[in-house]
Amino acid sequence: MAIGRLHHLIIDCPDPLALATFYSALLDLPITYRDEDFAVVSVSDRASGLAFQRAAGHRAPTWPEGATPQQMHLDVMVDDVPAASAAVLELGATALGGDPVAVFADPAGHPFCLIPRPGWAPPVTDATMPG
């Protein structure tokens, strides 16, 4: 029996709306809530998602050496790692390395990985979408 259910993964950052905008574009999900210190990206305003909260004095994590711990990271499955890598760089990510998994930092410095879509998962992109 479950004790609870995931509500949001909350990520500290210096600018919640900016980071929510980045992840909204990366995951093709809307920003469902925002105020000056907090923003949420989710499929709807009644679903769990990613939340971003303002953290005064936020220090970006370092990777891979870990002088400042990574604090969290996301694995994002993609159909085409090189194409997705180019797209996240256009969104403002920074490349950190990796192969075949591509490791990036989001605009606030949190690491995330682009992983090749596992065979059990349906395609990520719709065949009718450009790109």
N, C-alpha and C positions, 0 to 999 in steps of 0.2 A: 504494500500500500504506500502510495506517495505521500510524503509529508507536505509537499508544496509543488508549485509549477513555476517555471521560469517566467518572470515578468519582462525584464529587460536586462541586457548586458550593459552596464553603465561604465562609460569611459571618461576619465578625467582629461581635461584639455583646457587650453587658454581661451578658445573661442568656440562655444557650442554650435552656433549656427553655421559657421564656416566648416566645421568638421562634419556636421550633419549633411550639409550640401554636398560635400565630397562623397560620403557613403551613399547618399540618395542617388547620385549619378552612377557610382560604381555598381550598386545592386539593383538599379532601376526600381526603387521603392520611394514612395512619397515621404516627405517630412510631415508627420501627423500631429506634432505638437512643438511649439517653440515659445520660449520667453527669453528674457535677457540672460539667464543663467542655465538654461536647460533646453534640450531639443531631442526629439525622438524620430527615428526612421523606422517604419514598419509597414506591413501590407495594408493596415487600416488603423484607425484610432481605437480599435477594440482588440488589437492583437499585440503580442509581445514583439519586441524588436531590439534595436540598438539605441541606447540613450547616451547623450553627451552632456556632461555637467562641467560648469566653469570651476576651475581649480586655481586659486591664486598661487602664483609662484610655481606653476607646473614646470617640471623639467622633463624634456623629451627623453625617452628611454634610449639606451645605446644597444646596438646589436652588431656582432654577436658577443662582444666581450663582456657586456653586462655590468659596466661600472654603475650605470643607472638601470635597474631591472626593467624588463620589457613591459611589465604591468599587466599586459594581456596581449593576445594576438588572435587574429581571425584567419582561418583557412577559407578561401573563396574559390569554389570550383568553377572552372572555365572550360569552354570547348577548345580554345586555341590559345595556349599560353603566350606565344609571341605577339599575337594580335591584341590580347587583353593587356599585356605588358605595355604596349604602345599607348593603349587607351588610358590606362591609369596614370602614365607619365603626363599625358595631356591634361588630366584632371588635377595634377599638382602633386602626385606621389614622387618619392625619391627612390631610385633603385638601390638595393643593398646587396644583391647577388643571388646566388643559388642556381641549381640545375638538377633535375628537371623542374623542381619547384622554384618559382621566381619569388624572391623576397623583396618587399618594398616597405617604405615608411609612409604613413599617411601624412597630411600636412602638419599634424601636431607631433609627428615623430614616432607614433606607435607602429611597430612592425606588423605586416600582414603578408600572407603567402597566397599566390595564385597557384592552384594545383590543377593538374589535368583532371578533367571530369572522369570519375570512376565509371566503369562499364554499366553498373547497375542503375546509374542516375540518368534521367531523361536529358536531352540536350538543353543547354542553358539558353541559347539564343534561338529565337524564332527564325525559321528559314526565310520569312518574308521581310525581316528587318535588314536594312542596309548595313554594309560593313562586313 
